[in-house]
Amino acid sequence: MGPAPVAHASAHDPELQERVRRLRSQFFTGPILDRLDLDSLDPARRPPHSQLGVVGHFQYADRYPWITPETMLPFVVAAGIKWVRTGLLYDHWDWSTGGPGDQVRHWVEAELRAGVKPLFTVNNNVNVGTAKEISGWVDLVRGAVAEWGQDVGAFMFGNEPGNEIWKNHYGGDYAGGHRVAAYARFVEEASKQVKAEHPNVTLVNGVQVEQVAMTQLEQSSPLIDALCMHHYTFKHGLPPEYNPRTADPRFKDFATSDPEFARTMNDYLRQGRMLLGNPDLQLWMTEVGIPSAAGREFEPDTLEPMSLTQQAKTVARMLVLGFLAVDKTFVYTLGAQGHDPARELDNYGLVTDEVTPKPAYFVLGRISALTGGQATPDPRFLATVSRFEGGALPTYVKQIGSPVARLVKERIEAKRFVTGDGRGLVAIWSSAPPRERFPARQATFAVTTSLGARPLVVDPLTGSSQVLQTHPGPSGTTLFKLDVADYPRFVLEDS
């Protein structure tokens, strides 16, 4: 079908429509274009429970003039991203009128016109240590609801209270101590006040870090709707599915592989639902990402600096991890936050400071298109590898914050999902750390599901697609051969 006209508000903006069309025209080649309606990527056509988001940082438009709704929203609309996380700062609100300041109103209403849901990071840092350190949060939520309604999006109370303001006033280290305990008390009280007025507002706890995950869970408010988690692993030279550290003895084996990570997250969520008495509690990864900063010095325990290609491969694997383990995944960040190729924070963006998409952006857009913005794991799916040509990578050893060296072995992963539009989709990849160059090695698979008459293999790194040749196997299995890469390649079932 190819790129289609943009729906919703973008249809009334010819410039936006043309930018979206140009971006989508680079998503795919081959027979996949006959299977997907790229117009369905429009955020306005996707439900609020869509799982994919990005960190927009539109609150920094005065600091980074290229990070504005005008420059960045075309990338969001083209990829069909339903959620954008942006800071809602106390000092950006016009308290003389009780309404949003011009900058806040501009980016929120631009998102809403595009069918995007904002995840507001409610920032009240200017009032830490004052009489407004709780009421400031409540006033911001109350004001946003009055302006745009209580289903406008979701509200996350702060984000990683590790800044100097919190440290200087309450003490403690980043992962715990007095400042986290104070934060927990504030969230508890603010949640009570907000829910008393607006019971249907979605509230997210903004300080879940893996080091003290269980301790923070016990301090969480029973009134929040979602726990949040940030997932970064590149500094340890491990595959992106690995979570390499925790100080909590109950998670002493938190350095785990992909399926173990998913089980750990499921157990964490199960315990959260019991502790907080909320069977509908969700888990959101409000930050995942990696910088493409080939010029910076990495810590000694990393494999190598991360290139644009490695960033794209890692984002693909983190998105699959999100589908396996959590309710929403936000990629950090949409736009680059600087110009220095050697500065880590300047290079997380999916889009450069010159407003040029990186390969990782197209990976996000392609996976969004393939999944319909959401994907549910199929627990009944099984895959076996009967032959693996070319040899496996050797086991490698890494120190991961412990005096004990751990062996990490390559595995072949295969997971089946049911997508948001009801399709069957199988992701297959090697668990080896993503590299700039990875030798293609063919494996023979037997899977316990029918892939249909003409399944397609789709490469999210290049957008290429081709028909996959399959054969009937023993006991009702389906056999096929596939080149395995260090990022997920997808088999789209022919349904």
C-alpha positions, -999 to +999 in steps of 0.1 A: +000+000+000+029+023+007+028+057+025-008+070+029-021+105+036-019+115+072-052+115+092-064+136+121-050+171+127-020+165+105-043+162+075-050+199+079-013+208+080+002+203+045+038+209+057+034+183+085+017+159+061+046+161+036+072+156+063+054+126+076+050+112+041+087+115+034+097+098+067+072+069+062+085+065+026+118+054+041+103+028+065+100-003+043+108-019+009+095-052-006+062-071-001+056-058+034+042-027+018+013-048+006+005-060+041+007-028+062-014+003+060+011+030+071-017+054+076-026+033+107+005+046+123-013+079+130-013+084+169-049+095+168-059+061+155-041+043+183-057+036+217-043+050+250-031+015+260-006+017+231+027+007+246+053+029+227+065+063+238+094+087+236+109+112+259+102+145+241+118+171+265+098+199+249+102+218+282+138+225+271+129+243+238+144+275+252+176+256+259+176+234+227+158+254+200+155+225+177+135+205+203+101+220+195+067+205+186+071+219+151+104+201+145+099+169+165+062+160+162+064+149+126+088+121+137+062+111+164+033+112+140+052+093+112+061+065+136+026+063+152+040+070+188+010+075+211+029+088+242+054+116+246+070+123+280+078+159+288+085+179+319+057+200+334+076+225+355+061+245+383+080+276+372+066+272+336+030+277+349+014+311+349+002+312+385-011+348+381-039+334+358-039+298+371-033+285+336-003+272+317+024+295+304+026+301+267+053+275+262+035+248+281+002+255+264+019+254+230+035+220+232+006+203+250-020+215+226+003+206+196+005+171+210-032+168+216-040+180+181-017+152+167-035+126+188-006+122+212-010+115+249+015+134+272+032+118+301+038+148+323+069+146+344+056+169+372+086+189+383+083+208+416+120+211+424+118+249+429+096+242+460+117+215+477+121+224+513+092+249+513+056+248+522+047+240+486+069+209+482+037+188+481+010+213+471+031+224+441+027+189+426-010+189+434-015+224+419+002+214+387-020+183+382-051+202+392-043+230+367-035+206+338-068+187+345-088+219+346-072+230+313-073+197+293-094+172+312-085+143+335-080+119+305-054+142+290-026+117+296-007+107+327+013+124+355+046+112+369+056+127+402+091+139+396+119+119+380+149+104+398+152+128+428+190+127+424+195+164+417+215+187+440+184+204+454+171+171+469+205+160+480+214+193+497+181+195+516+174+158+525+207+140+521+212+104+512+226+089+480+210+087+446+195+053+450+182+056+486+185+073+519+166+103+533+158+119+500+140+088+486+120+084+519+110+121+517+100+117+481+079+087+490+060+107+517+054+135+492+040+111+466+017+095+492+002+128+502+000+143+468-017+111+454-043+113+482-051+149+473-052+144+435-073+112+437-097+127+461-105+154+434-099+134+402-101+096+408-096+087+372-063+106+367-034+083+359-005+087+384+030+072+380+057+069+406+088+086+393+117+072+412+119+034+407+156+025+401+168-010+401+193-007+428+167-005+456+137-017+437+119-036+464+127-010+491+111+017+469+082-005+461+074-008+498+075+030+500+052+035+471+017+050+474-012+026+471-029+052+450-005+053+421-015+035+389+019+026+376+054+019+389+082+032+367+116+017+359+146+030+340+167+005+322+203+012+311+230-014+307+254-003+280+281+009+305+286-026+316+293-040+281+264-065+285+236-073+262+207-048+265+184-074+280+206-077+311+200-057+342+234-056+358+231-043+393+211-040+425+219-034+461+187-050+473+195-085+487+161-098+476+172-091+440+207-103+445+205-123+412+192-093+392+220-096+366+199-119+345+192-128+309+162-117+288+136-143+299+149-141+335+146-103+333+110-106+321+102-131+349+119-108+375+098-078+363+066-099+364+074-110+399+082-074+409+048-063+395+030-091+412+045-081+446+036-045+439+000-054+433-001-073+465+017-047+486-003-018+473-036-037+471-040-027+434-046-056+410-046-033+381-011-018+389+011-014+358+048-012+352+062+014+328+098+017+316+098+055+313+134+055+301+153+031+279+181+041+256+217+043+246+238+071+231+255+069+197+286+086+211+315+070+192+338+098+203+334+096+241+355+076+265+335+047+279+342+030+312+368+002+312+342-026+314+324-018+282+330-036+249+335-005+227+320+029+221+285+028+207+280+036+170+248+046+152+243+010+142+248-003+177+223+023+190+197+011+165+203-025+173+200-019+211+168+002+208+153-027+188+161-052+215+149-029+243+116-025+225+111-062+224+121-064+260+094-039+268+068-059+250+079-089+270+080-073+305+061-040+309+030-020+299+047+010+283+082+017+270+096+052+265+128+056+244+152+082+258+152+106+239+135+118+208+158+148+200+195+151+208+203+175+236+235+191+223+262+192+197+292+175+213+298+141+197+319+131+228+293+141+254+270+112+264+238+132+271+242+150+237+238+117+218+209+097+231+185+113+206+168+093+179+170+126+159+201+147+157+205+184+166+203+191+129+168+174+129+180+144+109+167+109+119+192+084+130+189+046+121+174+041+156+145+063+147+136+042+117+139+011+139+113+026+163+090+035+134+093+001+118+086-019+150+057+005+157+043-003+123+048-041+126+032-043+161+004-017+158+020+000+188+014-029+212+023-066+214+013-094+238+037-124+243+024-158+234+033-181+263+024-212+243+050-206+216+080-228+214+110-227+190+140-250+187+172-246+167+182-278+151+212-265+132+234-235+136+259-228+109+291-207+112+297-213+149+286-194+179+304-165+195+327-175+223+317-171+259+329-138+273+336-126+308+325-093+324+328-077+358+293-063+366+297-044+398+308-074+417+341-090+426+328-122+410+333-125+373+303-139+355+302-159+322+277-147+296+269-171+268+253-163+235+218-178+230+193-177+202+160-160+213+127-165+196+095-149+209+060-148+194+037-119+199+001-110+190+002-075+178-023-046+184-040-053+151-042-091+157-013-103+136+012-130+147+048-117+148+079-137+157+111-119+169+144-138+165+178-126+175+212-135+191+217-125+227+253-114+220+261-078+227+252-056+197+283-049+175+290-026+146+296-057+124+281-091+132+287-122+110+254-135+096+249-171+106+221-193+095+199-213+119+172-239+112+141-234+133+112-256+142+083-236+157+050-247+172+027-225+152+017-221+116+032-191+099+007-191+070+012-195+033+035-166+027+051-153+059+075-124+055+109-117+071+113-081+080+145-064+090+139-034+113+174-021+107+170-017+069+133-020+064+138-047+037+113-076+035+110-109+017+090-140+016+102-167+041+103-203+027+088-227+052+082-265+053+060-288+074+079-304+103+073-333+126+044-331+151+028-302+134+057-279+136+069-254+109+105-255+097+124-226+082+160-212+079+169-177+089+201-157+092+204-147+129+216-112+138+224-094+170+191-076+168+156-089+163+145-098+128+108-103+125+087-130+109+052-116+101+027-144+098+005-145+068-030-144+083 
